């Protein structure tokens, strides 16, 4: 079974029916593209500042304690 289209009374395509394997591959590709977009965004916004991992963990723990 290939991709099928559902149409309205005027013949305009309104929906798609496709095999689940094809849908899953499409979703994987979209996830990959989203990862690339997020990477590009992070790289663009990178100001070069860094903090040591131990300090980052301390900051996270401090925030957690404030929530509880």
N, C-alpha and C positions, 0 to 999 in steps of 0.2 A: 504494500500500500504506500503510495506516495503522498505528498502534501495535497490536501483538499481544501477548498474554500467554501464557506457558507455565504450565501448572498441574500440580500433583501428582495422585496418584490420588484424592485427596479433593476436587479442584476448587479447591484453594487456589492463588492466584497465586504463582509462585515466581521468575519472570523476565519480562523485557520484551524484545520485538524491535521495533525501530523503524527507519525509514529513516535512513541515515547523515547526511543533511542535517539532519534533526531532532535527531539526537544531537549533531552539531557545534554547532548553535545553543544547545542546552541547556548544553554545556560552556562556550561563550563566556559565557553568562549566569552560570554558576557562577563563572567567572574574574572577571567584573565584580563579583559579590557579594563574592568574597574580597578584591578590591582595596578595596572600600568598608569591609569589616570591618577590614582592616589599617590603613586610614586612620583609622577611628574609634578603634582601639586606640592608634595612635601619638599621635593628638590627645589622648586621655584621659591618656596617660602623659607628655605633654610638660610638662617642668618649666620651660620658657622659656629654658634655657641654650643657647647657640650657640657654635660655634668657627669661625674663618675656614677657608675651603676649603684654603688653603695648609697650615695646621696639620693639617688632617684628612689630606691627602696625605702629609705627613711621618710621621704616626702609622702610616698604612698601610704605607709603605715600611719603617719601623723594624720592624714586625711581620713583614713579608716577609723581611727580612734575618735575623731571628732564626730563622725556619723553615728557611732554607737554610743 
